[in-house]
Amino acid sequence: MKKRIIAWLGILFILKTSLQAELLEKTGTTGFVFLKIPASARQIAMGESGIALPNASSDALFVNPALVALMTQKNAFSFSYGDWYVDTYHQTFSYVRNLNLFGFIGVNILNYQVGEMQKTRILSSYEADYLQEGENNKYKNLGTFSAGAYSIGLSFARQLTDKFSIGTNLKYVHESIDVYSADNVVADIGFIFFTGYRSLRVGAYLQNFGLETQYVSESFKMPQIMTLGISGDLLGSYNSPTYLAYTLEAKHPNDESEKIHVGVEALWNNIITLRGGYKFGSDYEKFTVGIGLRFIFQEKLFHLDMAYMNHEYLQSTMRYTLSMEL
């Protein structure tokens, strides 16, 4: 089994090395950037970290699909909503089914909408000559158009040993602006490893690995991100009613510089969770905070999480996640 673990680490290292060759081509060189928007309120509240935190619900499919292999319940659902920058919004849905010895299968859906915008074009000199006095002499109104994007994914995760789990997503992604559109297929792969040294856990997650695609006449790459992280428990343990845990992650995107994200999570009496995080290396997004509530309704366990993310220039954002386990 150690050889299999080493093999998976080798695959992730090779994929990471392939991304390093692209370091000279940075900002503005990728498409489908909506895939980089964090989908979980828990993840956002902890500084967009959490790939090595085991007690995750089905929204772990957006954080690290290997985490769902540690679920003890038969089914898990999750729905998330967030107001994003400049009046856009972002929604996700996930479902995971425990198939016992076979592993875990799931489905995840992400929807990002920009809304309607005004469509105009510059007037020709001929048209400008026939304008009435007081009319706009630069642009012609052509009505409105909309823009948006979505992804639909299938997931599989399995616990290979009591210390090592892997998970994957295979996603169809689509993006459109007015009458133009582009689509592609991308994959995620992640793992989590319990080191056996105290409570230290190690995780790795490669997101949006895929071939280049084309939008109208321009080719572009996928927004790939390689994340390596650790987590551990400062007080209690992650499966106890009260605990304090930390996360530390290094993120290597192929369209911007590397970043370090840190986060903490404190659960009290299996009811209230407080979270905080900070993103080192980010120019405009720094600190995050959040709160969570666990409750039983009709013999089912629910999680309600909220997160706040600060932005220096744009409006700050809120994310809400409701998950259920049964």
Beta strands, then each sheet from edge to edge (+ up, - down):
strand 1: 75-83
strand 2: 89-98
strand 3: 104-122
strand 4: 139-159
strand 5: 164-177
strand 6: 180-194
strand 7: 201-209
strand 8: 213-215
strand 9: 218-220
strand 10: 225-235
strand 11: 243-253
strand 12: 259-268
strand 13: 272-280
strand 14: 287-297
strand 15: 300-309
strand 16: 317-325
sheet 1: 1+ 2- 3+ 4- 5+ 6- 7+ 10- 11+ 12- 13+ 14- 15+ 16- 1+
sheet 2: 8+ 9-
end
